[in-house]
Amino acid sequence: MPTVLVYGATGDQGLPLMRGLLGAGLTLRAATRDPSHFPKSEFPSVTPVAASFSDRGSLYEASRGVDMIAMNLPFTFNRDEAAMMGENICAAAKDAGVKKIVFNTSCVIAPTDVGLSAHDGRRDIEASMEASGLEFAVIRSAVFMDNMIRPWVKPSIVNHDIYPYPASDDLKISFISIEDVAAYMVAALMSPHATAHRFSVGGPEALTGHEAAERVSIAAGRKIRFQPLKPEEFARGVAKLVTGSEEVTPGSIWEGMAEFYQWYNEQPQSPVDIDLRPALKVLPVRPTPLLVWAMGQDWSRI
């Protein structure tokens, strides 16, 4: 079976990807800054290899003997840094003889730059993949269902029966689970038809925050109310949770998250309302409805 090098192997999105790839019978190599920290107890058959995005030599060594690459890359709000990651990964992969790369953007991507460094940096990574001449596929994922169980959301649901989120009242979102994103990545990696494709993926239904709260209410067995937040209000809340202060540091991830949602809310048509039909023509994945996902969560404790 092919050998796959995984970037972002041990993050929230990387773990279900690793499980999906192993379930498909693939041999895995995990790129990590420190192989000694790799969870060998959970993945005893996976070989961890040292790699740094800024060190093309280390990326080449990690890519030697690899057939394909699957990557979840960290968000950076420095566009030059994102471009560097894409260029170095793709150059090293090409030099090492890698055949195909699949990249999960972890967000929707517009047809042109939108002036947000994190978004536009993702476009730069895609451009490096296309320019490399390698086979490639991009999974452009919508908003994660799993955001509802993050520390900046779930405590409010558990303690106050309120689902707070920086989405306007009428913003339609095709919420998708990170497990389904991983399934799309595995399908794209394995399909000979998923070449030079950019797939927009989301869940099977586009919901407003109020409609999402209705699904969580059914799963929780009590009324959960959606509370739309202004993106800057959301950023201040996350900043306080992380730093103890509501000051939104320029260049911080919470400032970047707020900018994304501000952009989503301002568009005449929701960018996160995904038409799944093009992806499903090539990738045989049936994404999970929000209610089914919510029924699998514990809404009684944080």
N, C-alpha and C positions, 0 to 999 in steps of 0.2 A: 504493500500500500504506500501511497505518497507520504513524504515527510512534510509537515507544515510547521513553519516558524510562527509563533503567536506573539504579537506585541500587545502589551496591556493585559497580560495573562491573568494577573491576580486581582484586578480591579472588579468593581461591581458588574461590569459588562463582560469582563474577561472570563470570569469563572463559569457562567453558563455557556460561553463559547467553547471553553476547554472541554466541558462535559459533552457538548454536542459533537465536537470533533472526535473525541474519543469514542463516543457512541457510534460514529460513522466508521470506526475501525482504522482511523488514521494514526500515524506515528507523529508525536508532537515534540517540539522543542520550544521552550519558553524563554523569550528575551527578558532579561531583568538586570537592573543595575547591580544587584548583589545576589548572586545565586544561592548564598548561604541562607537567605531569608525565604526562599521558595518553599511552599508547603508540600514537601515530598510525601508527607503522610496521606494527603488527599489525592495526590497525583504521582504515585510511585513509578509509573512507567514514563513520565515526562522528564526530559533532560533540560535543566535550566542552563542558560548560557549568558555570559556577561555581555551587555551591550549598552552603549550610550548614544543618544540621538546626535550628539555633537561630534562624535568620533566615528567617521566613516569606516575606518579600519576595523573597529569592533563590530560594526554592523555587517561588514563583509565576512568576518570570521563567523558571526552568528548565522549568516545565510549560506555558508558553504555546505553543499550536500543537501540543500533544501529544495523541494519541488515547488512549494507554494507558500505564500505568506497571508495570514489573516491578522488584521490589526484594528485595535481600538486605541487611538492615540489620545494623550491628555489634552484637554482644552488649554490653549494658551491665548492670552489677550494681547500678545505681541505677534503681529503678522509676520514679521521677519523670522521669528523663531519657528513658526509653523511652516513657512516656506523652506527653512533649513531642514526641518525634520523630513518633509516630503522629498526634497532633493537627495538627501543623504541616504535615506532608506531605499529609494528607487535606484540610485546609482549603485549602491552596494549589492542590491538584489540582481541587477542586470549583470554586473561583473561576476557574481557568483553563479550565474546560470539558472536563477529562479525562473519558473515558467509563468506564474500567475500571482497577482496580488488582489486581495479583497479588503476593502476599507469601509468601516462603519463611521460615518461622519458624526453620529450622535446628535444630529439636529437636521432640520430641513435646510436645503440649500437653494437659494434663488438663482435664476438664470444669469444674473449679473452681480457684481459687487454691490453691497448695500451700505458700505461705510462702517460696518461693525468689524473690528479686527479679528475676532474669533471666527465669525462667519466667513469673512473674506480669506482668512488663512486656511480654512478648510478647502476653499476653492483652489488655493495655491497647491495644496497637497494633491488634489484631484488632477490638476494640470501637470504636476510632476509625474504622476502615474501614466497619464496619456502620452506625455513626451518621451517616456522611457522606452516605448516600443514593446513593453511586456503586455501579456494578456492581463486585463484588469476588470474589476467590477466594483461599483460603489453602492453601498447601502446607505441611503439617506433616510434616517429614522426620525419619526415624529416624536412627540412628547411621551416620556416614559410613565406608564402606570405606577412604576415603583417610586416615583417622586412623592406619591401620597404617603409612603411609609418612611420618608426621610425625617430627620430630627426637626426640620423647619416646618413640617406639616403635620405629621402623625400625632404629636402631643396635643395639638389643638382639637383633633378629631376625637381622641380618647378622652381628654379631660373636659372639653367644652362642647362637643358635638358640632364643631364648626370645621369645615374644610376651607382653609384660606389658600388662595392662589392668585398670582399676578395676571390673571386673565380677565378680560372684560366680560360683562354679562352674556354677550351674544357670540363670543369667540368659539367657533366649533373646532374641536381638537380630536384627532384620531389617536387616542391614547393606545400605546403599545407596551407590552411587557418586555423586559430585557431578555427573557428566555426566547421570545418570538424573534427579537432582533438577532439573537445568536442563531436561531434556526434559519433565518434568511441568509446569514453569512455562510453557514455551512452549505446551504443549497446553492448559493452563488459560486462557492469554491468548487463544488463537485460538478456543476452543470457545464457541459461543453458549449452551451448556448448563451451562457452569461459571460460574454466577452465584450469589452468596450461598452458596457452598459452602466447607466446610473439609475438605480431603482429607488423610487420614493416608496417607503413602507410605513404603515401604521396599523392600528387595530381595525376591526371589521365595521366599526360605526364611529361617526364623528359626533361628539357630544359637547354641549356647553358645560360649564362648571356646575350649573344647577342639575343638569341631567346626570352628570357623573356622581354628584352627591346623592341623587336618588338611588343609584345602583349600590353605592356604599351603604346607604341606609338599610337596604334590603339585606345586605351581607351582615351588617352589624346588629340588626334587629332593633334599631332605634332610629329616630329621625336625625339625620345629619344635614346641616344647612351649609350651603356654599356661601363664602364671603369673598367677593372679588376685591383684590388689593391693587392699589396703584403700584406699578413696578418699583418706584423709589421707596415706597412703604415696605414692600417685600424685602428690598435690599437692606434697609435699615434693620429689619427684624432678624435677617440672617446674620448680619454683621454683629448684632448684639449677642446672638446665640454663640457665635464663634469667638468673638473678641471681648465681649462684655461691654462694648460701646456701640452706639447706633451710628457712629461715624462710618460713612461708606468710603473706604480707601480707594483712590483712583487706581485702576488697573486690577482691582481685586475680583475674584470670581463672582462675588455677589453683585458687584457693579455690572459685570459682564452679563450675568443672568438677567438683571433688570433691563438692560439694553435690548436683549433678545426679545423679551416679552413686550417691551414698549413697541418694538418693531412689529411683532405679531399683531398686537392690538390695533395698530394704526393702518394696516393694510385694508383695502376695500374688499378683498376676498381673503379668507383665512388661509395663511400659508401652511397651517398644520391640519387642514382638512384634506386628507390624502385620498386620491383615486387609486385604489389598489389594483385595478384591472391590468395595467401594463406589467406590474411585477408578477402577478399571479399567472400570466401567460407563460412565464419562463421559470419561475421559482414555485415549486409545489408546497407552499406553506399555507396553513389555514390559521390565521392569528386568533388569539384568545379574546373573547368579549370581556369588557371591563367587569361585568357582574360575575362571570366565572372566576376571573382573577381575584376579585374582591372577596369572594366566598372562601378563598384559600388563605386569607389573612386573618390575623387575630386583632380585632378592633377593640378589645377590652383592656389592653395594656400596651405600654410603649415598648 
